[in-house]
Amino acid sequence: MNLRFTKIRVIFNRIESKRNTIMKIHITETDQSRISDVNFDNLQFGRVFSDHMLEMVYRDGKWQQPEIKPYGPVQFTPSMQALHYGQAIFEGMKAYYVDEETVHLFRPKDHHQRLNNSANRLCMPELEEEVFIQALEELISLDQRWIPQKHGHALYVRPFMFASEEYLAAKVSSEYRFYVITSPVAAYYSEGFNPVKLTTPEKYVRAVRGGTGEAKAAGNYAASFLPARKAQQQGYTQVIWLDAIENRYIEEVGTMNIFFLMGDKLVTPKLTGSVLPGITRRSVIAVAKKWGLDVEERRIAIDEVIDNYKSGKLKEVFGSGTAAVISPVGLIHHDGETIRLNEEKIGPFAKKMFDTITGIQYGKVDDPFGWTHPISLS
């Protein structure tokens, strides 16, 4: 990538940290933006990346000065610990275009907390909330032209951290790198907002209590690729995971949490330590309760779902996650049984939930929960 740097500036952000120091973010801009090469009417999720990225290094027991620089390759050696021992975590959130002056980040403090929870589980250093938020604001403001203005599109924000010490030893690293990259995106699934098809895996499990299932660890996703690929080869969109011990209780889908509308109750698997605590999951629960709906977080057996479908009590199933927000489920297959919902069309409850949450995200609907974090683009 041939980039010429023509403008270097330093932003002095006065942040009261635990050490009462002044946080400085060095910003190096490029004069060769790639934005003119991007077709914003034909975006694929996670394929196109904005002009800049944020980098911060942890060494000598502390985080060093953060830097925003042109997006490009990262240099490391083959002995880097993350490649061998898997200390790597990430987050995913979105920035939504509101108008010419404002963009909304959705629940960034919750994403920061989950990032730190994941870091704790994998023996990695935490990030201060003020530094995390300020870094996001600076990066998004700098690349504001990359924020899609079309409804249903957004700027996907990917913070991630990995062990970067050069040392072939199965031990906790002494050095880490933290990055934030951004990407203009459309719908996550190729189906768009149309219902997806799910199947239970025949012999695979995602996580067990006490493992890393509740952390957003990179390795969790790598282990899920084989069963997901097998499911897709059979015509399904994704896997719906069952618990690893009894192989009967629903946990989550490969890329999202899951909800069941049973009669007048909204039911979702409880957080047992092997389920990722989704930020959108938490949002769905809060919205449903505000609507006066009875919400249950509990263990749900796949047989219970099938029985409720046969008795007519199962009205809708949908997934929730940052990438898709709300993803209706039209079909579930398990052990020779097939559930088909709403003639594999979008259910009214899922549609209402999608419209409400995205309405808050885009600033079209009032935000009574204080979830949106506005960033000024002026």
Secondary structure, 3 states (H helix, E strand, C coil): CCCCEEEEEEEEECCCCCCCCCEEEEEEEECCCCHHHCCCCCCCCCCCCCCEEEEEEEECCEECCCEEEECCCCCCCCCEHHHHHCCEEECCEEEEEEECCEEEEECHHHHHHHHHHHHHHCCCCCCCHHHHHHHHHHHHHHCHHHCCCCCCCEEEEEEEEEECCECCCCCCCCCEEEEEEEEEECCCCCCCCCCEEEECCCCCCCCCCCCCCCCCEHHHHHCCHHHHHHHHHCCCCEEEEECCCCCCEEEEECCEEEEEEECCEEEEECCCCCCCCCHHHHHHHHHHHHCCCEEEEECCEHHHHHHHHHHCCEEEEEEEECCCEEEEEEEEEECCEEEECHHHCCCHHHHHHHHHHHHHHCCCCCCCCCCEEEEECC
